[in-house]
Amino acid sequence: MRQTVNFSAGPAALPEEVLQQAANEMLDWHGSGMSVMEMSHRGSEYMSIQAQAEADLRELMGIPSNYKVLFQQGGATLQFYMIPLNLLRGKASIDFVHTGEWSKKAIKEAKGLAKVNIAASSEDRKFTYIPAQADWRLDRDAAYVHVCMNETIGGVEFHWIPDTGDVPLVGDLSSTFLSSRLDVSRFGLLYGGAQKNIGPAGLTIVIVRDDLIGHAPAGTSQMLDYQAQVDNDSMLNTPPTFSIYLAGLVFQWLKRQGGIAAIEERNIAKAKLLYDYIDSTDFYANPVAVPDRSRMNVPFTLRDASLDAAFLKGAEERHMVQLKGHRSVGGMRASIYNATPIEGVQRLVDYMREFEKQNG
Ligand SMILES: *Cc1c(COP(=O)(O)O)cnc(C)c1O
């Protein structure tokens, strides 16, 4: 294990084994005499890398054959606009479930294209829970229902899949991609930036059901039209080749770990270790409703916020970095994605205990 444990929310830690493999292959990929970075995206070597990455992702997630996988750029943030552009299909409005900062950003972008209905919101309790489906006011004529499956800043996660009947469900998976089993067939579209749980920044993955493709309005730029992207195998222009290659190495690493079911078990154990400790003392606190707590992003506060700087300094001295909470929330945030080993979480808990003893 590397000495430094990186708790960044994104771009985030990658598996050491994957970085080592990329380093070994950096100058000469599989005897090609080239780095992947130097390859033509139209050449057979690179095409095989992208095809393998897609095949491995399909296998890991069990993506049904009537779904397309797109490797896009522009981040999840561009999808906040591309999704309504492509999925509105002549309908008047979109239903959103508002659970925090990332929902808010998605809502704002969609408002430029359609009427937005807030079907449910957890704003009344500062976005510290997921509203129960019984309380949602869904519109049967909505173009789709949008949910953020894991709010990276607030640390609130859906541990269930909403039932939206015939209205397509769209999920932002940016910070929870490949962290737990997920029935893709319950969604019309899933998307996320790679830099949280999959690979380097620059790559955005979109998984979209066939019947939702081909509805962009006339005059839409081909770059923003899912149909044009599908027709060109996500190679309408030069794709982020190195990011896709690295994502592919992460998919193979995940398969070696035993797939998503095995990684999910590990993620449950990691999150439990940290939450159990936070709950055992009133020196630290996490505000999120217990059933909705994120397994990936764990925000926590110190009882006395004037100790925050000392806490962070001590953590850095112990080679634990990027624990400072998001500016909108304050306190700390430990992001413990797939690549974070349980030993790293244990080291954080040991330090938290020690810090409490000295300052409690
Ligand atoms: C990081 C993040 C985004 C934004 O991703 P970009 O790739 O930076 O555009 C959107 N949604 C969620 C849930 C995120 O965590």
PDBQT file of the ligand as one rigid body, heavy atoms in Angstrom, charges set to zero:
ROOT
HETATM    1  C1  LIG A 401     -18.636  15.361  -9.662  1.00  0.00    +0.000 C 
HETATM    2  C2  LIG A 401     -20.089  15.214  -9.925  1.00  0.00    +0.000 A 
HETATM    3  C3  LIG A 401     -20.709  15.819 -11.025  1.00  0.00    +0.000 A 
HETATM    4  C4  LIG A 401     -19.960  16.717 -11.993  1.00  0.00    +0.000 C 
HETATM    5  O1  LIG A 401     -19.070  15.979 -12.712  1.00  0.00    +0.000 OA
HETATM    6  P1  LIG A 401     -18.117  16.651 -13.814  1.00  0.00    +0.000 P 
HETATM    7  O2  LIG A 401     -17.574  15.441 -14.496  1.00  0.00    +0.000 OA
HETATM    8  O3  LIG A 401     -17.103  17.458 -13.088  1.00  0.00    +0.000 OA
HETATM    9  O4  LIG A 401     -18.970  17.474 -14.703  1.00  0.00    +0.000 OA
HETATM   10  C5  LIG A 401     -22.058  15.601 -11.226  1.00  0.00    +0.000 A 
HETATM   11  N1  LIG A 401     -22.772  14.840 -10.375  1.00  0.00    +0.000 NA
HETATM   12  C6  LIG A 401     -22.206  14.248  -9.304  1.00  0.00    +0.000 A 
HETATM   13  C7  LIG A 401     -23.045  13.414  -8.403  1.00  0.00    +0.000 C 
HETATM   14  C8  LIG A 401     -20.847  14.419  -9.052  1.00  0.00    +0.000 A 
HETATM   15  O5  LIG A 401     -20.287  13.829  -7.980  1.00  0.00    +0.000 OA
ENDROOT
TORSDOF 0
